[in-house]
Amino acid sequence: MMEFFGEFLGTFILILLGNGVVANVNLDKTHSFGGGWIVITFGWSMAVYVAVLISGDMSGAHLNPAVTLGLAFSGLFDWVKVVPFIVAQIAGAMAGAVTVFLFFRNHFNVTASPDAKKACFCTAPAIRNTGSNLFSEIIGTFVLILAVLLITLPQLDYESLAGHKVGMGSLGALPVAFVVFAIGLSLGGTTGYAINPARDLGPRIVHTLLPLQNKDANDWAYAWIPVIGPVIGSVLAAGVYLLIHCMC
């Protein structure tokens, strides 16, 4: 039970701080309005840092269905726990998104741009092209999961892996933050680098349900890309990890 709560709490913090920095930059009349892409990417990396610090000892800090699936496909995480972990992550993401709305409610009310409001919840492509957008999410997630697998796991005792909480928490909060920061700076500008199905899907559902003034369409036609892309990226990263492990 503690593991699942850790995933809920960690993902809640991730979205609260990550979508919080987007709201700080995008919404009218905040002190950070117009802060730009560097502020957002750095803020998201710090959101990962804090979330991993908080939840690492409880659950291993997956905080992302792509991480959970990548570890499971690599044989390093029990498949029985996969669905409960993902449910906890999506629930935590939804709770975080609701809290961002409550925190910035006055600023949502005075912001005229529907796009700026929706960006505080979920991602959108800079140029809409299904193949390119999917490729962006696949590659960004591939880098993240490969880092988690190759930097973290060689330190563990594989003969007694069940005794370890494997995830981004095993990698260490600061290295994970740097990986996410690098992905955002280098690869994030095409789709907003969801690289996490829960990070996009949970808040998108919340955006659909909340009574936002002048609300934009939820763009469900695009919503499958930041879900399926990261899943494919995690599977590819697991395949590369297994190939490297076999060669060693």
ChimeraX attribute file (.defattr): number of C-alpha atoms within 10 A of each C-alpha:
attribute: neighborCount
match mode: 1-to-1
recipient: residues
	/A:1	8
	/A:2	11
	/A:3	20
	/A:4	18
	/A:5	17
	/A:6	27
	/A:7	33
	/A:8	28
	/A:9	25
	/A:10	33
	/A:11	32
	/A:12	27
	/A:13	27
	/A:14	28
	/A:15	32
	/A:16	24
	/A:17	23
	/A:18	27
	/A:19	28
	/A:20	26
	/A:21	23
	/A:22	27
	/A:23	27
	/A:24	21
	/A:25	22
	/A:26	26
	/A:27	26
	/A:28	21
	/A:29	15
	/A:30	14
	/A:31	10
	/A:32	16
	/A:33	14
	/A:34	15
	/A:35	14
	/A:36	12
	/A:37	16
	/A:38	12
	/A:39	16
	/A:40	23
	/A:41	24
	/A:42	20
	/A:43	20
	/A:44	24
	/A:45	27
	/A:46	23
	/A:47	25
	/A:48	30
	/A:49	22
	/A:50	19
	/A:51	29
	/A:52	33
	/A:53	19
	/A:54	19
	/A:55	25
	/A:56	26
	/A:57	17
	/A:58	20
	/A:59	28
	/A:60	23
	/A:61	32
	/A:62	29
	/A:63	37
	/A:64	27
	/A:65	26
	/A:66	28
	/A:67	30
	/A:68	28
	/A:69	27
	/A:70	30
	/A:71	27
	/A:72	19
	/A:73	20
	/A:74	19
	/A:75	12
	/A:76	19
	/A:77	20
	/A:78	13
	/A:79	14
	/A:80	9
	/A:81	13
	/A:82	15
	/A:83	13
	/A:84	14
	/A:85	24
	/A:86	24
	/A:87	16
	/A:88	25
	/A:89	30
	/A:90	26
	/A:91	20
	/A:92	29
	/A:93	36
	/A:94	28
	/A:95	21
	/A:96	30
	/A:97	31
	/A:98	21
	/A:99	18
	/A:100	23
	/A:101	23
	/A:102	12
	/A:103	14
	/A:104	15
	/A:105	13
	/A:106	14
	/A:107	19
	/A:108	25
	/A:109	14
	/A:110	12
	/A:111	17
	/A:112	15
	/A:113	15
	/A:114	15
	/A:115	15
	/A:116	19
	/A:117	26
	/A:118	23
	/A:119	20
	/A:120	26
	/A:121	31
	/A:122	24
	/A:123	22
	/A:124	21
	/A:125	19
	/A:126	11
	/A:127	11
	/A:128	12
	/A:129	11
	/A:130	12
	/A:131	9
	/A:132	14
	/A:133	22
	/A:134	22
	/A:135	18
	/A:136	27
	/A:137	28
	/A:138	26
	/A:139	21
	/A:140	25
	/A:141	30
	/A:142	26
	/A:143	19
	/A:144	24
	/A:145	29
	/A:146	22
	/A:147	19
	/A:148	26
	/A:149	25
	/A:150	17
	/A:151	16
	/A:152	19
	/A:153	18
	/A:154	10
	/A:155	10
	/A:156	13
	/A:157	11
	/A:158	12
	/A:159	7
	/A:160	8
	/A:161	13
	/A:162	12
	/A:163	10
	/A:164	16
	/A:165	18
	/A:166	26
	/A:167	27
	/A:168	32
	/A:169	27
	/A:170	24
	/A:171	22
	/A:172	19
	/A:173	21
	/A:174	16
	/A:175	18
	/A:176	24
	/A:177	23
	/A:178	16
	/A:179	17
	/A:180	26
	/A:181	22
	/A:182	18
	/A:183	21
	/A:184	24
	/A:185	15
	/A:186	11
	/A:187	16
	/A:188	21
	/A:189	16
	/A:190	17
	/A:191	22
	/A:192	21
	/A:193	27
	/A:194	24
	/A:195	35
	/A:196	25
	/A:197	24
	/A:198	27
	/A:199	31
	/A:200	25
	/A:201	23
	/A:202	23
	/A:203	29
	/A:204	24
	/A:205	18
	/A:206	20
	/A:207	25
	/A:208	17
	/A:209	11
	/A:210	11
	/A:211	9
	/A:212	16
	/A:213	13
	/A:214	14
	/A:215	18
	/A:216	16
	/A:217	11
	/A:218	17
	/A:219	14
	/A:220	12
	/A:221	7
	/A:222	17
	/A:223	17
	/A:224	14
	/A:225	26
	/A:226	29
	/A:227	23
	/A:228	18
	/A:229	25
	/A:230	33
	/A:231	25
	/A:232	21
	/A:233	28
	/A:234	33
	/A:235	24
	/A:236	21
	/A:237	28
	/A:238	25
	/A:239	16
	/A:240	17
	/A:241	21
	/A:242	16
	/A:243	11
	/A:244	11
	/A:245	12
	/A:246	8
	/A:247	7
	/A:248	6
